[in-house]
């Protein structure tokens, strides 16, 4: 059940589609329709600022407030040991035949700090600039690793500083070709528990391999770099667009939230979260949700289809599952301690919108069991109207959950609601 908490003046999101947490493409055993059961549609909503009377809704026992606003396309956030929050600002730099067209984002990382503990950042500094579509960030020892669309580098960093000089050294540990299909440019980072391995999530260079598999080298995969030797390997592949990554606290297993393929109908193919098996192949582009063949590649690579692993939990077709964080690391109520929060950025390839929210998937024994529950909604106020899009999640030092809203230019903070006496 959701209760309203005023962060902006109040408005309700109409219709249940925007908070849908059950259906044919949701759950550990989703009932998938046949391909093309429904027509593939383009349904891209307008994104407008929150207007007078707008608010978000959160689940019972929770409260939400604005941690930071006025941001320019924030994409990802990482919380450092001292509580500082690093935020990557970047945009999708779309290609155009117009020689005068140019869409370049801020391409920088901000540092936000809450000095008085009121749940809102009161310090905002540009930590580092001159980047190229930054996304992933990890501080390991005295090295700040930053993932651009064109590669990953580290620069020296001392906890607590608020600015890195433009001429500070940058040591590259791997490079990527940023050209071609430009929608999957994010490169997220996550360190292993022992901080010896750096995982890199890299999306595909296409929707379903339409530009040829030669373009997919080291893509649609999670890569792993041994930081001592610099050796890179494919940790797992066949994962169309893995974006969020987190370690499950009980088992230490790497989980990712995956944005699956489009144009097979309203309820195909479901986005999902999965505990990634090292060496595992998850089907893309030849099959989906395990060994269901993609009709567009019928008969191709049957040996790969035969070994494709089935994901753990479907969170809705075209919902754009982009962020994941585990409840055990938070200070939220007990019912959120065993499970994962998932940021659903929102659909464009469904006749009715899906996503534009944060949901919670309960776990048991390190496995996702559901049922999925709404946590933060209200980013829409009717068909075709969107005021924000949750993208990434991070756990603040005080145990609250930070929600990066790229279209709204905000970071929202979900915390336990104050006790009413």
Rosetta blueprint (number, residue, H / E / L):
1 X L
2 X E
3 X E
4 X E
5 X E
6 X L
7 X L
8 X L
9 X L
10 X L
11 X L
12 X L
13 X L
14 X L
15 X L
16 X L
17 X H
18 X H
19 X H
20 X L
21 X L
22 X L
23 X L
24 X L
25 X L
26 X E
27 X E
28 X L
29 X L
30 X L
31 X L
32 X L
33 X L
34 X L
35 X L
36 X L
37 X L
38 X L
39 X L
40 X L
41 X L
42 X L
43 X L
44 X L
45 X L
46 X E
47 X E
48 X L
49 X L
50 X L
51 X L
52 X L
53 X L
54 X L
55 X L
56 X E
57 X E
58 X E
59 X E
60 X L
61 X L
62 X E
63 X E
64 X E
65 X E
66 X E
67 X E
68 X E
69 X L
70 X L
71 X L
72 X L
73 X L
74 X E
75 X E
76 X E
77 X E
78 X E
79 X E
80 X L
81 X L
82 X L
83 X L
84 X L
85 X E
86 X E
87 X E
88 X E
89 X E
90 X L
91 X L
92 X L
93 X L
94 X L
95 X L
96 X L
97 X L
98 X L
99 X L
100 X L
101 X L
102 X L
103 X L
104 X L
105 X L
106 X L
107 X L
108 X E
109 X E
110 X E
111 X E
112 X E
113 X E
114 X L
115 X L
116 X L
117 X L
118 X L
119 X L
120 X L
121 X L
122 X L
123 X E
124 X E
125 X E
126 X E
127 X E
128 X E
129 X L
130 X L
131 X L
132 X L
133 X L
134 X L
135 X L
136 X L
137 X E
138 X E
139 X E
140 X E
141 X L
142 X L
143 X E
144 X E
145 X E
146 X E
147 X E
148 X E
149 X L
150 X L
151 X E
152 X E
153 X E
154 X E
155 X E
156 X E
157 X L
158 X L
159 X L
160 X L
161 X L
162 X L
163 X L
164 X L
165 X L
166 X L
167 X L
168 X L
169 X L
170 X L
171 X E
172 X E
173 X E
174 X E
175 X E
176 X L
177 X L
178 X L
179 X L
180 X L
181 X L
182 X L
183 X L
184 X L
185 X L
186 X L
187 X E
188 X E
189 X E
190 X E
191 X E
192 X L
193 X L
194 X L
195 X L
196 X L
197 X E
198 X E
199 X E
200 X E
201 X E
202 X E
203 X L
204 X L
205 X L
206 X L
207 X L
208 X L
209 X L
210 X L
211 X L
212 X L
213 X H
214 X H
215 X H
216 X H
217 X L
218 X L
219 X L
220 X L
221 X E
222 X E
223 X E
224 X E
225 X E
226 X E
227 X L
228 X L
229 X L
230 X L
231 X L
232 X E
233 X E
234 X E
235 X E
236 X E
237 X E
238 X L
239 X L
240 X L
241 X L
242 X E
243 X E
244 X E
245 X E
246 X E
247 X E
248 X L
249 X L
250 X L
251 X L
252 X L
253 X L
254 X E
255 X E
256 X E
257 X E
258 X E
259 X L
260 X L
261 X L
262 X L
263 X L
264 X L
265 X L
266 X L
267 X L
268 X L
269 X L
270 X E
271 X E
272 X E
273 X E
274 X E
275 X E
276 X L
277 X L
278 X L
279 X L
280 X L
281 X E
282 X L
283 X L
284 X L
285 X L
286 X L
287 X E
288 X E
289 X L
290 X L
291 X L
292 X E
293 X E
294 X L
295 X H
296 X H
297 X H
298 X L
299 X L
300 X L
301 X L
302 X H
303 X H
304 X H
305 X H
306 X H
307 X H
308 X L
309 X L
310 X L
311 X L
312 X L
313 X E
314 X E
315 X E
316 X E
317 X E
318 X L
319 X L
320 X L
321 X E
322 X E
323 X E
324 X E
325 X E
326 X E
327 X H
328 X H
329 X H
330 X L
331 X L
332 X L
333 X L
334 X H
335 X H
336 X H
337 X L
338 X L
339 X E
340 X E
341 X E
342 X E
343 X E
344 X E
345 X L
346 X L
347 X L
348 X L
349 X L
350 X L
351 X L
352 X L
353 X L
354 X L
355 X L
356 X L
357 X E
358 X E
359 X E
360 X E
361 X E
362 X E
363 X E
364 X E
365 X L
366 X L
367 X E
368 X E
369 X E
370 X E
371 X E
372 X E
373 X E
374 X E
375 X E
376 X E
377 X E
378 X L
379 X L
380 X E
381 X L
382 X L
383 X L
384 X L
385 X E
386 X E
387 X L
388 X L
389 X L
390 X E
391 X E
392 X E
393 X E
394 X E
395 X E
396 X L
397 X L
398 X L
399 X L
400 X L
401 X E
402 X E
403 X E
404 X E
405 X E
406 X L
407 X L
408 X L
409 X L
410 X E
411 X E
412 X E
413 X E
414 X E
415 X E
416 X E
417 X L
418 X L
419 X L
420 X L
421 X L
